[in-house]
Amino acid sequence: MRLTRSSLRIRVDAPARTVSAALALSFGVACGAGAAAPTPTAVPAAATVAAVPAASPQRPPLVSPVPSPAAVVAPAATSVPPTAEVAGQTYEVQSGDTLLSIARDQLGDTTQWRRIYDANKDTIGPDPDKLKLGMSLKIPPKATPTP
């Protein structure tokens, strides 16, 4: 048996063609065929990619875990505010210290961390999270809230 081009053609009548076109269109729209095609991403050639892997970012120093809220004890109302004894003093950064913890321990108020940072920008640098062990920080007097 010899197959020719004309013998391979399948004859489809007009109603069947209409139904198959409608099914193809509805299936294509339902599957996202009507959406815009994604933009191809340019991939650099293998010759331009450096064989040396990029250096991994430096890990931050380990910090002490934050105590649970149940372990925090409110200071007694009769205690002397810490501002009288630390105004104008310096503080040496210890392991696990952050500006928040220093503000809490030295000034009794975590919202004062920005004042400590502003007073020590030259020592700390542009990133307030980059405290180093042994840094000597000036502790400003605690600001009183304005009414």
ABEGO torsion letter per residue (X at the ends): XBBBAAAABBBBBAAAAAAAAAAAAAAAAAAGAABBBBBBBBBBBAAABBABBBBBBBBBBBBBBBBBAAABBBBBAABBBAAAAABGBBBBBBBGBBAAAAAAAAAGBAAAAAAAAAAAAAAAEABAABBBBGBBBBBBBBBBBBX
